[in-house]
Amino acid sequence: MIKYNIILLLSVYLNIMHKRSYARFWEIDFFRGIAIIMMIIFHFLYDLNYLNIFNLSLYSGYFLIYVYLVGITFFLLVGISLTLSYSKVKETLPKNKLILKYLIRGFKIFSLGLIITIITFLILKEGFVVFGVLHCIGISIILSYPFLKLRYLNLLFGLILICFGIILKILTFDFYFLIWLGFRPEMFYTIDYFPLLPWFGIILIGIFLGNTFYNKHIRRINLTDLSTNRFVRFFTFLGKHSLIIYFIHQPIILLILYLYLSI
C-alpha cells in the first residue's frame, strides 16, 4: 500500500518541477490520470484485505501483474519527466549547475525516503521501509544525469539492469550492505522495497522514451489532440491534480470502510 502511494508522490513531484516552466503534454497527464485510478483501485482492495473485509491475494496471479503495471507506469513517467525538465534547462544552465540541480533534487527525494523509514520504523517496527520507492528514485535521479543525453543506449542499459534485477529477485545472500542494489538477505522483509536493480532500468527506459518521443521538448509523433475530449479531460484533470488526490484518497477510502464496519 505504501509503495504505490510513494510512487505517485514522486511522480507528482517531478511533474510539478517541470510544469512551472513550460507547457504540459496532455497525453502524459492522461496516462498519469489512468495510473492514479489504477492505484486507487489497488489501495481500495488492499484496505479491504487489511481490514479483513475480504481475503484477497494481492501479490500473486493477475493481481501481481496489475501491481507491477502500476509501478512500471509511474517509473516510466519519472524517466519521461526527467527528460522534459532536462530538455528545457540544458541550454540555460552551465554544466556545474545542471549537476547540482539533479544532486539537490535527488537528495530531497531521498530525504523524504528517510522520513518514511523513520515513520514506518516507529509505527511498524517489523517490515519498516529500508530502501523504498523514494530512496530508489532519489538515488536514480542523481545517477540519471549522465544518461539524460543518451537515447538507444538507455534502452540497452535499462534492459540489462532489469535482467540483473530479475535474477537477483530469485536469489538470497548472507549480507545486508547491498540491499539498496537488490541483494536481498534470506530473512529480509519490508513493506516497500524498490532496489536500483531492476527499477533504475525502468527509469532509463523512460528516459529513452522521453528522448525518442519528446526530444528537445517537441512531440515527435503525430498525435491527434484529444485534450478537449470529455473522457480524456477527466483523466488529464486527475493527472494535473495528482498531489491533492494523493493526500486525500487513502484517508477517504479508510473512512468509508471504517464507517461500513461500524454499521
CYANA upper distance limits for C-alpha pairs under 8 A (distance plus 0.5 A):
  1 MET  CA      5 ASN  CA      7.18
  1 MET  CA     43 HIS  CA      6.52
  1 MET  CA     46 TYR  CA      7.11
  2 ILE  CA      6 ILE  CA      6.74
  2 ILE  CA    191 ILE  CA      7.91
  2 ILE  CA    192 ASP  CA      7.20
  3 LYS  CA      7 ILE  CA      6.79
  3 LYS  CA    132 GLY  CA      7.42
  3 LYS  CA    133 VAL  CA      6.70
  3 LYS  CA    191 ILE  CA      8.07
  3 LYS  CA    192 ASP  CA      5.70
  3 LYS  CA    193 TYR  CA      8.19
  4 TYR  CA      8 LEU  CA      6.65
  4 TYR  CA     39 MET  CA      7.36
  4 TYR  CA     70 VAL  CA      8.13
  4 TYR  CA     71 GLY  CA      7.17
  5 ASN  CA      9 LEU  CA      6.77
  5 ASN  CA     39 MET  CA      8.33
  5 ASN  CA    246 TYR  CA      7.35
  6 ILE  CA     10 LEU  CA      6.65
  6 ILE  CA    133 VAL  CA      6.73
  6 ILE  CA    134 LEU  CA      7.07
  7 ILE  CA     11 SER  CA      6.62
  7 ILE  CA     71 GLY  CA      7.59
  7 ILE  CA     74 PHE  CA      6.83
  7 ILE  CA     75 PHE  CA      7.97
  7 ILE  CA    133 VAL  CA      6.57
  7 ILE  CA    134 LEU  CA      7.83
  8 LEU  CA     12 VAL  CA      6.52
  8 LEU  CA     36 ILE  CA      7.98
  8 LEU  CA     74 PHE  CA      7.29
  8 LEU  CA    242 SER  CA      8.04
  8 LEU  CA    246 TYR  CA      7.52
  9 LEU  CA     13 TYR  CA      6.61
  9 LEU  CA    242 SER  CA      8.39
  9 LEU  CA    243 LEU  CA      7.18
  9 LEU  CA    246 TYR  CA      7.23
 10 LEU  CA     14 LEU  CA      6.79
 10 LEU  CA     78 VAL  CA      8.24
 10 LEU  CA    109 ILE  CA      8.11
 10 LEU  CA    134 LEU  CA      7.47
 10 LEU  CA    137 ILE  CA      8.41
 11 SER  CA     15 ASN  CA      6.64
 11 SER  CA     74 PHE  CA      6.83
 11 SER  CA     75 PHE  CA      8.23
 11 SER  CA     77 LEU  CA      7.29
 11 SER  CA     78 VAL  CA      6.20
 12 VAL  CA     16 ILE  CA      6.63
 12 VAL  CA    242 SER  CA      6.39
 12 VAL  CA    243 LEU  CA      6.37
 13 TYR  CA     17 MET  CA      6.76
 13 TYR  CA    243 LEU  CA      8.49
 14 LEU  CA     18 HIS  CA      7.18
 14 LEU  CA     78 VAL  CA      7.26
 14 LEU  CA     81 SER  CA      6.74
 14 LEU  CA     82 LEU  CA      7.81
 15 ASN  CA     19 LYS  CA      6.57
 15 ASN  CA     81 SER  CA      7.00
 16 ILE  CA     20 ARG  CA      7.17
 17 MET  CA     85 SER  CA      7.98
 18 HIS  CA     22 TYR  CA      7.20
 18 HIS  CA     81 SER  CA      8.00
 18 HIS  CA     84 LEU  CA      7.61
 18 HIS  CA     85 SER  CA      5.77
 19 LYS  CA     23 ALA  CA      6.96
 19 LYS  CA     24 ARG  CA      6.74
 22 TYR  CA     88 LYS  CA      8.35
 24 ARG  CA     28 ILE  CA      8.40
 24 ARG  CA     29 ASP  CA      8.33
 25 PHE  CA     29 ASP  CA      7.34
 26 TRP  CA     30 PHE  CA      6.51
 26 TRP  CA    227 SER  CA      6.50
 26 TRP  CA    236 THR  CA      6.89
 27 GLU  CA     31 PHE  CA      6.67
 27 GLU  CA    227 SER  CA      8.49
 27 GLU  CA    236 THR  CA      8.05
 28 ILE  CA     32 ARG  CA      6.60
 28 ILE  CA     77 LEU  CA      8.19
 28 ILE  CA    236 THR  CA      8.47
 28 ILE  CA    239 GLY  CA      8.44
 29 ASP  CA     33 GLY  CA      6.46
 29 ASP  CA    235 PHE  CA      7.74
 29 ASP  CA    236 THR  CA      5.19
 29 ASP  CA    237 PHE  CA      8.03
 29 ASP  CA    238 LEU  CA      8.11
 29 ASP  CA    239 GLY  CA      4.95
 29 ASP  CA    240 LYS  CA      6.58
 30 PHE  CA     34 ILE  CA      6.85
 30 PHE  CA    232 VAL  CA      6.98
 30 PHE  CA    233 ARG  CA      8.21
 30 PHE  CA    235 PHE  CA      5.55
 30 PHE  CA    236 THR  CA      4.75
 30 PHE  CA    237 PHE  CA      8.36
 30 PHE  CA    238 LEU  CA      8.34
 30 PHE  CA    239 GLY  CA      6.60
 31 PHE  CA     35 ALA  CA      6.64
 31 PHE  CA    235 PHE  CA      8.04
 31 PHE  CA    236 THR  CA      8.20
 31 PHE  CA    239 GLY  CA      7.99
 32 ARG  CA     36 ILE  CA      6.65
 32 ARG  CA     74 PHE  CA      7.94
 32 ARG  CA     77 LEU  CA      8.16
 32 ARG  CA    235 PHE  CA      8.28
 32 ARG  CA    236 THR  CA      8.06
 32 ARG  CA    238 LEU  CA      8.19
 32 ARG  CA    239 GLY  CA      5.49
 33 GLY  CA     37 ILE  CA      6.95
 33 GLY  CA    235 PHE  CA      5.07
 33 GLY  CA    236 THR  CA      6.24
 33 GLY  CA    237 PHE  CA      7.75
 33 GLY  CA    238 LEU  CA      5.30
 33 GLY  CA    239 GLY  CA      4.60
 33 GLY  CA    240 LYS  CA      8.33
 33 GLY  CA    242 SER  CA      8.14
 34 ILE  CA     38 MET  CA      6.80
 34 ILE  CA    235 PHE  CA      6.66
 34 ILE  CA    239 GLY  CA      8.37
 35 ALA  CA     39 MET  CA      6.57
 35 ALA  CA     70 VAL  CA      6.66
 35 ALA  CA     73 THR  CA      7.39
 35 ALA  CA     74 PHE  CA      7.86
 36 ILE  CA     40 ILE  CA      6.66
 36 ILE  CA    238 LEU  CA      7.88
 36 ILE  CA    239 GLY  CA      7.92
 36 ILE  CA    242 SER  CA      8.03
 37 ILE  CA     41 ILE  CA      6.74
 38 MET  CA     42 PHE  CA      6.77
 38 MET  CA     70 VAL  CA      7.28
 39 MET  CA     43 HIS  CA      6.62
 39 MET  CA     70 VAL  CA      7.14
 40 ILE  CA     44 PHE  CA      6.57
 40 ILE  CA    249 HIS  CA      7.73
 40 ILE  CA    250 GLN  CA      8.35
 41 ILE  CA     45 LEU  CA      6.83
 42 PHE  CA     46 TYR  CA      6.53
 42 PHE  CA     67 VAL  CA      8.03
 43 HIS  CA     47 ASP  CA      6.50
 43 HIS  CA    250 GLN  CA      7.85
 44 PHE  CA     48 LEU  CA      6.77
 44 PHE  CA    253 ILE  CA      7.08
 45 LEU  CA     49 ASN  CA      6.78
 45 LEU  CA     56 LEU  CA      8.18
 46 TYR  CA     50 TYR  CA      6.52
 46 TYR  CA     56 LEU  CA      8.49
 46 TYR  CA     58 LEU  CA      7.81
 47 ASP  CA     51 LEU  CA      6.46
 47 ASP  CA    253 ILE  CA      8.45
 47 ASP  CA    254 LEU  CA      7.60
 48 LEU  CA     52 ASN  CA      6.66
 48 LEU  CA     53 ILE  CA      5.59
 48 LEU  CA     54 PHE  CA      6.10
 48 LEU  CA     55 ASN  CA      8.24
 48 LEU  CA    257 LEU  CA      8.31
 49 ASN  CA     53 ILE  CA      6.57
 49 ASN  CA     54 PHE  CA      5.75
 49 ASN  CA     55 ASN  CA      5.84
 49 ASN  CA     56 LEU  CA      6.21
 57 SER  CA     63 PHE  CA      7.95
 58 LEU  CA     63 PHE  CA      5.63
 58 LEU  CA     64 LEU  CA      6.69
 58 LEU  CA     67 VAL  CA      8.45
 59 TYR  CA     63 PHE  CA      6.47
 59 TYR  CA     64 LEU  CA      5.02
 59 TYR  CA     67 VAL  CA      8.02
 60 SER  CA     64 LEU  CA      5.20
 60 SER  CA     65 ILE  CA      8.30
 61 GLY  CA     65 ILE  CA      7.28
 62 TYR  CA     66 TYR  CA      6.73
 63 PHE  CA     67 VAL  CA      6.67
 64 LEU  CA     68 TYR  CA      6.76
 65 ILE  CA     69 LEU  CA      6.58
 66 TYR  CA     70 VAL  CA      6.91
 67 VAL  CA     71 GLY  CA      6.95
 68 TYR  CA     72 ILE  CA      6.43
 69 LEU  CA     73 THR  CA      6.53
 70 VAL  CA     74 PHE  CA      6.99
 71 GLY  CA     75 PHE  CA      6.75
 72 ILE  CA     76 LEU  CA      6.53
 72 ILE  CA    202 ILE  CA      7.36
 73 THR  CA     77 LEU  CA      6.78
 74 PHE  CA     78 VAL  CA      6.73
 75 PHE  CA     79 GLY  CA      6.98
 75 PHE  CA    199 TRP  CA      8.01
 75 PHE  CA    202 ILE  CA      6.67
 75 PHE  CA    203 ILE  CA      6.10
 75 PHE  CA    206 GLY  CA      7.75
 76 LEU  CA     80 ILE  CA      6.77
 76 LEU  CA    202 ILE  CA      6.56
 76 LEU  CA    203 ILE  CA      5.98
 76 LEU  CA    205 ILE  CA      7.34
 76 LEU  CA    206 GLY  CA      4.74
 76 LEU  CA    207 ILE  CA      8.20
 77 LEU  CA     81 SER  CA      6.40
 77 LEU  CA    203 ILE  CA      8.48
 77 LEU  CA    206 GLY  CA      6.91
 78 VAL  CA     82 LEU  CA      6.73
 78 VAL  CA    203 ILE  CA      6.98
 78 VAL  CA    206 GLY  CA      7.45
 79 GLY  CA     83 THR  CA      7.11
 79 GLY  CA    202 ILE  CA      8.32
 79 GLY  CA    203 ILE  CA      5.08
 79 GLY  CA    204 LEU  CA      6.82
 79 GLY  CA    205 ILE  CA      7.63
 79 GLY  CA    206 GLY  CA      4.57
 79 GLY  CA    207 ILE  CA      4.99
 79 GLY  CA    208 PHE  CA      8.45
 79 GLY  CA    210 GLY  CA      7.60
 80 ILE  CA     84 LEU  CA      6.89
 80 ILE  CA    206 GLY  CA      5.50
 80 ILE  CA    207 ILE  CA      5.69
 80 ILE  CA    208 PHE  CA      8.34
 80 ILE  CA    209 LEU  CA      7.00
 80 ILE  CA    210 GLY  CA      4.94
 80 ILE  CA    211 ASN  CA      8.30
 81 SER  CA     85 SER  CA      6.78
 81 SER  CA    210 GLY  CA      8.01
 82 LEU  CA     86 TYR  CA      6.55
 82 LEU  CA    148 LEU  CA      8.25
 82 LEU  CA    207 ILE  CA      7.46
 83 THR  CA     87 SER  CA      6.42
 83 THR  CA    148 LEU  CA      6.87
 83 THR  CA    207 ILE  CA      6.42
 83 THR  CA    210 GLY  CA      6.08
 83 THR  CA    211 ASN  CA      6.89
 83 THR  CA    214 TYR  CA      8.46
 84 LEU  CA     88 LYS  CA      7.10
 84 LEU  CA    210 GLY  CA      7.55
 84 LEU  CA    214 TYR  CA      7.77
 84 LEU  CA    216 LYS  CA      8.36
 84 LEU  CA    217 HIS  CA      6.45
 85 SER  CA     89 VAL  CA      7.04
 86 TYR  CA     90 LYS  CA      6.16
 86 TYR  CA    148 LEU  CA      7.81
 87 SER  CA     91 GLU  CA      8.27
 87 SER  CA    215 ASN  CA      7.83
 87 SER  CA    216 LYS  CA      5.67
 87 SER  CA    217 HIS  CA      6.39
 88 LYS  CA     92 THR  CA      8.41
 88 LYS  CA    216 LYS  CA      7.83
 88 LYS  CA    217 HIS  CA      7.40
 89 VAL  CA     93 LEU  CA      6.48
 89 VAL  CA     98 LEU  CA      8.42
 90 LYS  CA     94 PRO  CA      8.06
 90 LYS  CA     95 LYS  CA      8.50
 90 LYS  CA     98 LEU  CA      7.64
 93 LEU  CA     97 LYS  CA      6.56
 93 LEU  CA     98 LEU  CA      6.53
 94 PRO  CA     98 LEU  CA      6.73
 95 LYS  CA     99 ILE  CA      6.71
 96 ASN  CA    100 LEU  CA      6.72
 97 LYS  CA    101 LYS  CA      6.46
 98 LEU  CA    102 TYR  CA      7.08
 99 ILE  CA    103 LEU  CA      6.66
 99 ILE  CA    145 TYR  CA      7.52
100 LEU  CA    104 ILE  CA      6.50
101 LYS  CA    105 ARG  CA      6.65
102 TYR  CA    106 GLY  CA      6.32
102 TYR  CA    141 ILE  CA      6.84
102 TYR  CA    142 ILE  CA      6.08
102 TYR  CA    145 TYR  CA      7.47
103 LEU  CA    107 PHE  CA      6.48
103 LEU  CA    141 ILE  CA      8.13
103 LEU  CA    142 ILE  CA      5.81
104 ILE  CA    108 LYS  CA      6.58
105 ARG  CA    109 ILE  CA      6.92
105 ARG  CA    138 GLY  CA      7.87
105 ARG  CA    141 ILE  CA      7.87
105 ARG  CA    142 ILE  CA      8.34
106 GLY  CA    110 PHE  CA      6.56
106 GLY  CA    137 ILE  CA      7.84
106 GLY  CA    138 GLY  CA      4.57
106 GLY  CA    139 ILE  CA      6.36
106 GLY  CA    140 SER  CA      7.86
106 GLY  CA    141 ILE  CA      5.65
106 GLY  CA    142 ILE  CA      5.84
107 PHE  CA    111 SER  CA      6.45
107 PHE  CA    138 GLY  CA      6.52
107 PHE  CA    139 ILE  CA      7.91
107 PHE  CA    142 ILE  CA      8.36
108 LYS  CA    112 LEU  CA      6.94
108 LYS  CA    138 GLY  CA      7.72
109 ILE  CA    113 GLY  CA      6.94
109 ILE  CA    134 LEU  CA      6.34
109 ILE  CA    135 HIS  CA      7.55
109 ILE  CA    137 ILE  CA      7.81
109 ILE  CA    138 GLY  CA      5.30
110 PHE  CA    114 LEU  CA      6.93
110 PHE  CA    134 LEU  CA      6.11
110 PHE  CA    135 HIS  CA      5.11
110 PHE  CA    136 CYS  CA      8.00
110 PHE  CA    137 ILE  CA      7.87
110 PHE  CA    138 GLY  CA      4.92
110 PHE  CA    139 ILE  CA      7.15
111 SER  CA    115 ILE  CA      6.91
111 SER  CA    135 HIS  CA      8.17
112 LEU  CA    116 ILE  CA      6.88
112 LEU  CA    134 LEU  CA      7.06
112 LEU  CA    135 HIS  CA      8.31
113 GLY  CA    117 THR  CA      6.74
113 GLY  CA    131 PHE  CA      8.23
113 GLY  CA    132 GLY  CA      7.43
113 GLY  CA    133 VAL  CA      7.90
113 GLY  CA    134 LEU  CA      5.12
113 GLY  CA    135 HIS  CA      5.45
114 LEU  CA    118 ILE  CA      6.80
114 LEU  CA    135 HIS  CA      7.80
115 ILE  CA    119 ILE  CA      6.68
116 ILE  CA    120 THR  CA      6.49
116 ILE  CA    129 VAL  CA      7.39
117 THR  CA    121 PHE  CA      6.51
117 THR  CA    128 PHE  CA      6.93
117 THR  CA    129 VAL  CA      5.45
117 THR  CA    130 VAL  CA      6.54
118 ILE  CA    122 LEU  CA      6.73
119 ILE  CA    123 ILE  CA      6.69
120 THR  CA    124 LEU  CA      5.86
120 THR  CA    125 LYS  CA      7.34
120 THR  CA    128 PHE  CA      5.38
120 THR  CA    129 VAL  CA      6.76
121 PHE  CA    125 LYS  CA      5.08
121 PHE  CA    126 GLU  CA      7.94
121 PHE  CA    127 GLY  CA      8.47
121 PHE  CA    128 PHE  CA      5.46
121 PHE  CA    129 VAL  CA      7.80
124 LEU  CA    128 PHE  CA      6.45
126 GLU  CA    189 TYR  CA      8.31
126 GLU  CA    190 THR  CA      8.04
127 GLY  CA    189 TYR  CA      5.86
127 GLY  CA    190 THR  CA      4.38
127 GLY  CA    191 ILE  CA      5.93
128 PHE  CA    190 THR  CA      5.99
128 PHE  CA    191 ILE  CA      6.86
128 PHE  CA    192 ASP  CA      8.25
129 VAL  CA    190 THR  CA      6.16
129 VAL  CA    191 ILE  CA      6.72
129 VAL  CA    192 ASP  CA      5.99
129 VAL  CA    193 TYR  CA      7.53
130 VAL  CA    190 THR  CA      7.54
130 VAL  CA    192 ASP  CA      8.17
130 VAL  CA    193 TYR  CA      7.73
131 PHE  CA    135 HIS  CA      6.00
131 PHE  CA    136 CYS  CA      7.15
131 PHE  CA    179 ILE  CA      7.91
131 PHE  CA    180 TRP  CA      6.29
131 PHE  CA    192 ASP  CA      7.78
131 PHE  CA    193 TYR  CA      6.16
131 PHE  CA    194 PHE  CA      6.87
131 PHE  CA    195 PRO  CA      7.16
132 GLY  CA    136 CYS  CA      6.61
132 GLY  CA    192 ASP  CA      5.50
132 GLY  CA    193 TYR  CA      5.06
132 GLY  CA    194 PHE  CA      5.45
132 GLY  CA    195 PRO  CA      7.77
133 VAL  CA    137 ILE  CA      6.61
133 VAL  CA    192 ASP  CA      7.65
133 VAL  CA    193 TYR  CA      7.43
133 VAL  CA    194 PHE  CA      5.92
134 LEU  CA    138 GLY  CA      6.29
135 HIS  CA    139 ILE  CA      6.79
136 CYS  CA    140 SER  CA      6.48
136 CYS  CA    180 TRP  CA      8.17
136 CYS  CA    194 PHE  CA      6.60
136 CYS  CA    195 PRO  CA      6.60
136 CYS  CA    196 LEU  CA      6.43
136 CYS  CA    199 TRP  CA      8.15
136 CYS  CA    200 PHE  CA      8.08
137 ILE  CA    141 ILE  CA      6.42
137 ILE  CA    200 PHE  CA      8.08
138 GLY  CA    142 ILE  CA      7.24
139 ILE  CA    143 LEU  CA      6.72
140 SER  CA    144 SER  CA      6.24
140 SER  CA    196 LEU  CA      7.88
140 SER  CA    200 PHE  CA      6.48
140 SER  CA    203 ILE  CA      8.27
141 ILE  CA    145 TYR  CA      7.45
143 LEU  CA    147 PHE  CA      8.49
144 SER  CA    148 LEU  CA      6.80
144 SER  CA    204 LEU  CA      8.06
147 PHE  CA    154 ASN  CA      7.29
147 PHE  CA    204 LEU  CA      8.07
147 PHE  CA    207 ILE  CA      8.38
148 LEU  CA    207 ILE  CA      7.16
148 LEU  CA    211 ASN  CA      8.49
149 LYS  CA    211 ASN  CA      8.34
150 LEU  CA    154 ASN  CA      6.69
150 LEU  CA    208 PHE  CA      7.79
150 LEU  CA    211 ASN  CA      8.08
151 ARG  CA    155 LEU  CA      7.49
151 ARG  CA    207 ILE  CA      7.86
151 ARG  CA    208 PHE  CA      5.33
151 ARG  CA    209 LEU  CA      8.40
151 ARG  CA    211 ASN  CA      6.42
151 ARG  CA    212 THR  CA      7.22
152 TYR  CA    156 LEU  CA      7.00
152 TYR  CA    208 PHE  CA      6.94
153 LEU  CA    157 PHE  CA      6.46
154 ASN  CA    158 GLY  CA      6.16
154 ASN  CA    204 LEU  CA      5.76
154 ASN  CA    205 ILE  CA      6.48
154 ASN  CA    207 ILE  CA      7.49
154 ASN  CA    208 PHE  CA      6.02
155 LEU  CA    159 LEU  CA      6.69
155 LEU  CA    204 LEU  CA      7.18
155 LEU  CA    205 ILE  CA      5.66
155 LEU  CA    208 PHE  CA      6.38
156 LEU  CA    160 ILE  CA      6.80
157 PHE  CA    161 LEU  CA      6.67
157 PHE  CA    201 GLY  CA      7.36
157 PHE  CA    204 LEU  CA      7.80
158 GLY  CA    162 ILE  CA      6.67
158 GLY  CA    200 PHE  CA      7.77
158 GLY  CA    201 GLY  CA      4.26
158 GLY  CA    202 ILE  CA      6.62
158 GLY  CA    203 ILE  CA      8.03
158 GLY  CA    204 LEU  CA      5.70
158 GLY  CA    205 ILE  CA      6.02
159 LEU  CA    163 CYS  CA      6.68
159 LEU  CA    201 GLY  CA      6.82
159 LEU  CA    205 ILE  CA      8.28
160 ILE  CA    164 PHE  CA      6.82
160 ILE  CA    201 GLY  CA      7.95
161 LEU  CA    165 GLY  CA      6.59
161 LEU  CA    197 LEU  CA      6.26
161 LEU  CA    198 PRO  CA      5.86
161 LEU  CA    199 TRP  CA      8.47
161 LEU  CA    200 PHE  CA      7.80
161 LEU  CA    201 GLY  CA      5.56
162 ILE  CA    166 ILE  CA      6.70
162 ILE  CA    197 LEU  CA      6.76
162 ILE  CA    198 PRO  CA      4.67
162 ILE  CA    199 TRP  CA      7.53
162 ILE  CA    201 GLY  CA      5.92
162 ILE  CA    202 ILE  CA      7.72
163 CYS  CA    167 ILE  CA      6.84
163 CYS  CA    198 PRO  CA      7.64
164 PHE  CA    168 LEU  CA      6.67
164 PHE  CA    197 LEU  CA      7.01
164 PHE  CA    198 PRO  CA      7.23
165 GLY  CA    169 LYS  CA      6.62
165 GLY  CA    182 GLY  CA      7.13
165 GLY  CA    197 LEU  CA      4.83
165 GLY  CA    198 PRO  CA      4.64
165 GLY  CA    199 TRP  CA      8.37
166 ILE  CA    170 ILE  CA      7.54
166 ILE  CA    197 LEU  CA      8.48
166 ILE  CA    198 PRO  CA      7.38
167 ILE  CA    171 LEU  CA      7.40
168 LEU  CA    172 THR  CA      8.01
168 LEU  CA    182 GLY  CA      6.79
168 LEU  CA    183 PHE  CA      6.79
168 LEU  CA    184 ARG  CA      8.25
169 LYS  CA    182 GLY  CA      7.83
169 LYS  CA    183 PHE  CA      8.45
169 LYS  CA    184 ARG  CA      8.19
171 LEU  CA    183 PHE  CA      8.25
171 LEU  CA    184 ARG  CA      7.88
172 THR  CA    183 PHE  CA      7.27
172 THR  CA    184 ARG  CA      5.78
172 THR  CA    185 PRO  CA      5.68
172 THR  CA    186 GLU  CA      5.48
173 PHE  CA    183 PHE  CA      6.94
173 PHE  CA    184 ARG  CA      6.39
173 PHE  CA    185 PRO  CA      5.08
173 PHE  CA    186 GLU  CA      6.50
174 ASP  CA    185 PRO  CA      5.87
174 ASP  CA    186 GLU  CA      7.27
175 PHE  CA    184 ARG  CA      8.38
175 PHE  CA    185 PRO  CA      6.45
176 TYR  CA    183 PHE  CA      8.09
176 TYR  CA    184 ARG  CA      7.59
176 TYR  CA    185 PRO  CA      6.63
178 LEU  CA    182 GLY  CA      7.14
178 LEU  CA    183 PHE  CA      5.94
178 LEU  CA    184 ARG  CA      8.12
179 ILE  CA    183 PHE  CA      5.49
179 ILE  CA    184 ARG  CA      6.00
179 ILE  CA    185 PRO  CA      8.15
179 ILE  CA    195 PRO  CA      7.54
180 TRP  CA    194 PHE  CA      8.42
180 TRP  CA    195 PRO  CA      5.55
180 TRP  CA    196 LEU  CA      6.97
181 LEU  CA    195 PRO  CA      5.63
181 LEU  CA    196 LEU  CA      5.53
181 LEU  CA    197 LEU  CA      6.28
182 GLY  CA    195 PRO  CA      5.36
182 GLY  CA    196 LEU  CA      6.98
182 GLY  CA    197 LEU  CA      5.97
182 GLY  CA    198 PRO  CA      8.25
184 ARG  CA    188 PHE  CA      6.90
194 PHE  CA    199 TRP  CA      7.10
195 PRO  CA    199 TRP  CA      6.92
195 PRO  CA    200 PHE  CA      8.48
196 LEU  CA    200 PHE  CA      5.43
196 LEU  CA    201 GLY  CA      8.13
197 LEU  CA    201 GLY  CA      7.35
198 PRO  CA    202 ILE  CA      7.40
199 TRP  CA    203 ILE  CA      7.08
200 PHE  CA    204 LEU  CA      6.77
201 GLY  CA    205 ILE  CA      6.83
202 ILE  CA    206 GLY  CA      6.77
203 ILE  CA    207 ILE  CA      6.73
204 LEU  CA    208 PHE  CA      6.70
205 ILE  CA    209 LEU  CA      6.70
206 GLY  CA    210 GLY  CA      6.60
207 ILE  CA    211 ASN  CA      6.56
208 PHE  CA    212 THR  CA      6.51
209 LEU  CA    213 PHE  CA      6.43
209 LEU  CA    214 TYR  CA      8.26
210 GLY  CA    214 TYR  CA      5.66
210 GLY  CA    215 ASN  CA      7.20
211 ASN  CA    215 ASN  CA      5.13
211 ASN  CA    216 LYS  CA      8.27
212 THR  CA    220 ARG  CA      7.89
213 PHE  CA    218 ILE  CA      8.30
213 PHE  CA    219 ARG  CA      6.27
213 PHE  CA    220 ARG  CA      5.36
213 PHE  CA    221 ILE  CA      6.90
214 TYR  CA    218 ILE  CA      5.50
214 TYR  CA    219 ARG  CA      5.13
214 TYR  CA    220 ARG  CA      6.30
215 ASN  CA    219 ARG  CA      7.57
215 ASN  CA    220 ARG  CA      7.53
226 LEU  CA    232 VAL  CA      7.09
227 SER  CA    232 VAL  CA      6.66
227 SER  CA    233 ARG  CA      6.44
227 SER  CA    236 THR  CA      8.40
228 THR  CA    232 VAL  CA      7.73
228 THR  CA    233 ARG  CA      6.73
229 ASN  CA    233 ARG  CA      6.36
230 ARG  CA    234 PHE  CA      6.69
231 PHE  CA    235 PHE  CA      7.40
232 VAL  CA    236 THR  CA      6.62
233 ARG  CA    237 PHE  CA      6.32
234 PHE  CA    238 LEU  CA      7.01
235 PHE  CA    239 GLY  CA      6.69
236 THR  CA    240 LYS  CA      6.53
237 PHE  CA    241 HIS  CA      6.72
238 LEU  CA    242 SER  CA      6.36
238 LEU  CA    245 ILE  CA      8.12
241 HIS  CA    245 ILE  CA      7.00
242 SER  CA    246 TYR  CA      6.51
243 LEU  CA    247 PHE  CA      6.99
244 ILE  CA    248 ILE  CA      6.73
245 ILE  CA    249 HIS  CA      6.05
246 TYR  CA    250 GLN  CA      7.96
247 PHE  CA    251 PRO  CA      8.30
248 ILE  CA    252 ILE  CA      6.66
249 HIS  CA    253 ILE  CA      6.68
250 GLN  CA    254 LEU  CA      6.65
251 PRO  CA    255 LEU  CA      6.46
252 ILE  CA    256 ILE  CA      6.70
253 ILE  CA    257 LEU  CA      6.77
254 LEU  CA    258 TYR  CA      6.50
255 LEU  CA    259 LEU  CA      6.62
256 ILE  CA    260 TYR  CA      6.67
257 LEU  CA    261 LEU  CA      6.71
258 TYR  CA    262 SER  CA      6.68
259 LEU  CA    263 ILE  CA      6.95
